[in-house]
Amino acid sequence: MYTTIKKDILYPELSFEINKVLFKVFNDLGPGHHEKYYQIGIEKGLRFNKIKYQREVPTRLETYDEVVGTLFLDFLIEDKIVLEIKRGAWVKARDFQQIKSYLETTKCKLGILAIFKSNEVKIYRVVNWNVIDQ
């Protein structure tokens, strides 16, 4: 089993643990289910692995110091990583835009976008460079 973790990436150990949960959920449930079932499975996996998380986290969208809307993150993990999950055959540009928006509003450094496809779960790491460069 390949267990090397790169030390030059953001939150390598936590990311590795999240990825293990995502792969286990996909392997256990299989393809083609509604997103909510994958969410429930991920929640159970995070809890089982004692990873601190919040699910469906409301985040305020503001302009001119006023709230104009509320965004709901699928998961906020250890107040560090935004985890957004999707299902379908293709990754879409709007999926990346969505997680980038979540990273901006939460000021988190890292987002993980997991796409549950018909034959795999595809995982993308999205870095909030606006926070990294500060």
N, C-alpha and C positions, 0 to 999 in steps of 0.2 A: 504494500500500500504506500502511496506517495504522500508523505507528510511534511515535506519541507515548506516552511513558511518564510516568505520574503520579509525582511525587516525594513525595507525601504518603502513600504506602502502604508497607508493609513490604517490603523487598527488591524494589523494582520491576524492576530489570534482570534479576536472577536469576529472578524469577517469569515475566517475559516470555520468557526462554530456555526455561524448563520448559514453558510453554504452547506454544511453537513445537514442541517435541519431541512433546508430546501430540497436537497437531493433525496433525503429519506421520505419526505412527504410525497414527492413525485413518485418514487419507487413504490411506496405503499398504496397510494391512491390510484396511480396511473393517469392517463391522459383523458381529456374531454369533459372534465367536471366544471361546474360553475366556480367562479373565482372565490365565492364565499366559503366553499368547502376546503379549498387550499388555504384560505386564511385561518379557518378553524384548525386545520392540521398544523400549520406553522405556529399558531398560538400554543397548541399542546406541546410541540417540539421545543419551543423556547422555554416554556414552563418546566418541562422535563429536564432540560439542560441547565436550569437555574440561571437563565439569561434574563436580566431585568428588561422589561418592555412595557409599552403602552400600545393599545390597539385603537384604531379609528380616532386618532388624536385631532381635536379641533385646533386649527391654527388661524389666527386672524390675519386678514389681508387688509393693509392700511394704506391710505394716501392722505396727505395734508393732515396728519395726526388723527384721522377718522377711519373707523372700520367700514370697509365697503363690501366685505364678504368673509366667508369662513371656508377654509380648505380643510379637508379631512385626510390625514396621512393614514395609510394602511397600518404601519407600525413605526414607532419611534423606539429604537433599541439603545438602552443604557444612556439615553440623552445625548447620543453621539451620532447614530446612524439612522437615516431614514430608509425604511424598506418599503418599496412599492411593488405590488404584484399585479400581473396581468395574465390573461390566458388568450391564446390564439396562435395562428400560424406565423404571424409577422410581427416584428418590432416596428413600431411607428414613431415618426419624428415627434408626434404630440406626447408620446410616453416619456421621451427624454425631456421635452419641455416641461411636462408636469412635474417630474422629479426635480428638475432644476429650480422650478418655482418653489417647491417645498423646501429645498435647501436654502434658498434665499430667505424665505420667511422664518425658518427655524434657526438660521445661522449655523447649521450643522456643516461639517467639513465633508462628509461622505454620504452618498446615497447608493443603495443597491436596488437595481431594477431587475426583477425576476419574471421571466416570461414562461409560463407553463404551456408548452407546445404539445403537439401530438406524439412526439417521440422523445422529448427531452425537456428539461428546464434549462433555459438559457439565462445566464447571470451576467449583468453589466454593472461595473462600478462607475459611479458618476461623482466627480470631485467638484466641490464648490471652490473654485480658484479665488473668488472674491474674499473668502474667509482665510484661505491658505496664505495669500499674499500679504495679509495685514500684519 
